[in-house]
Amino acid sequence: MALADIYADLKRDHDKQRKMLKDLAELTDTAKRGKLFETFRLEVQAHAAAEEESLYATMLRDPELRDDARHSVSEHKEVDDLLAEMTELEVSSDEWNEKFFHMRRRYEHHITEEEEEMFPAAADELDSKTEKELAAIYEERKPEELKLAKEKPAGGDDRD
C-alpha cells in the first residue's frame, strides 16, 4: 500500500534530513559544516512547524491520536532547544560535536518513531480526504515556515 501524500511528504523530508545528519557527522571542513548545519536547522524548523500545523493539529483533535501528537510536539521542542544551543557554539568545538551527536540521536529516534508508530496510527484514524487536505496544508506551510525560520533562531520562544 502506498503512503498517503502527507506521510510520503514527511518521509521524504525525513530521508533528506537523515542524509544531512550523516553528512554533518562526516564533514571535517568547519566552513562547510557550519553552512550545512544552518541549512539543516532551517529545514528542521520549517518541517516541524509545518508538520505541527497540518498533521499534529488534526491529531490533537482526535482523542485516539492526541497523546502521540503531544509526545511528538515535545520532541520537536527538545530538538529545537538543542539546535539553539548548538548555534551558540563553534562547529569545530568538542562541545558542539557532543551536542550534535546527542541531537542526532534524539532526532533520528523521533523521526523513526513517527514513521513506525505515529504515521500508521494516524492512517488508521484519518480518512483519505483528510490526509489529502493535510498534505496540501503541509506543502503550503513549509515554504512559509522556511521564511520564518530564517528570521527566527532555533529555540525562539516569545513566552519567556
N, C-alpha and C positions, 0 to 999 in steps of 0.2 A: 504494500500500500504506500502510495506517495505521501510525503508530508504535505499538510495544508500549507498554503502560502506563508502564513505568519510564522510557522515553525521552521519552514525552509529558509525564510529571510533571516531569522535569528541564528539558525545553524550555520548559514553561510558567513555571517558576521563572526560567530564563534571560531570557525575554521580560520578565518583571516587573523583573528586575534591570537589564536594558538601559534600561528606561523610567526607573527610579530614577536611574541614572547620567546620563541625558540631563537629567532634572530638576535634579539636583545641579549640573550644569555651567551651567545657565541661571539658577539662583537667585542673587539678589543680597542678599536678606534673610538676614543671618547667623543669626538665631534659627531661622528655618525651615530653613535649610541645615544647621545643627547637628542639628536634630531628625531631618531626613530622612537625614542621614549615619548617625546612630545606628541608625535603622530599617534602613538598607542594611547596616550592619555586622552587625547581628543576623541579618538574612535570609541573608547570605552565609555567616556562620559556621555557622548551622543547616543550610543547604543542603549545604555542603561536608562537614560531619561525617556527615550522613545519607547522602549520596552515597557517601562512603568506606565506611560501614558496610554498605551494600547492594551497589551495582554494583561498586565498586572491590574490595571484599573478595572477591567472586566472580571478578573479572578477575585478581586477583593469584594465584589458584589455577590459572589456565589459562596454560600456557606461551606460547600464541599471543597472549595479551592482556596478559601481565604487564608488558611494557615500557611500553605505553600507560598502564596504571594507575599505575605508578611515576612516569611523567612528569607525569601529572595531579595526583597527590598532592603532588609537589614544587612545582607551580604553585599549588596551594591554600596551601601553606606560605608561598610568596613573597607572595601577596596578603594573607594573614593578617598577615604581618610589616609590610607597608605600611599596612594598616588600623591596626595597633597604633601605628605611628609617627604616623599622622595624628591619632589620638585625643589625642595629647600636644600638638598644635598648635592654635592659634586658627584657626577655619574662615575667618576674614577675612584671614589672612596670605598673603603671596606664597608662602611655603614650603609651606603647606597646599595651595594651588592647584597648585603644581608637582607635589607628591606625588600629588594627586588625579588629575591628567591622566596621570601615569605609571601609577598603579594602574589607572585606567580602561582605558588602552591594553592593559595586561597582562591584565586580567580579561576584556575583550571578546575578545582574542585567544584566551584559554583556553577560553571557552565556545563560540566559533565552532569551534575545533579539536575540542572534544568532539563537537559536533553533526555536523560534516562528516567526521570521521575515526574518532573513538573509538566513537561510538554505532553506526555501520554495521559496524565491525569486531566489536563485541560481538554485534550482532544476527546476524551470520554464524556465530558460535560458540555462542551460547546458545540453548537451546530455549525455546519459548513458556511452558512450565510454570515454568522458572527465571525468566524475565522477569516473570511474574506474581508469583512469590514475592518477587522483588527490589522490585517496586512496593509490595507490602504492607509490606515491611520499611522502605522509604523513607518511606512515608506514616505509619507508626507512629513512626519515629525522629525525623522532622523536628520535630514539636511538642515532643518531649522535648529535642532539641538546642537549640531556641529558648530553653527554660527555662535550660538550662546556659549558653548564650551570654550571657544576662542576668546570670549570676553570675560569669562568667569573661571578662576582657577579651581582645580580639584579641591575638594573639602570645603568649598564655599557654602556657607550656611548663614543666612542673614538673621537667624533666630538667636544668635549669641546673646 
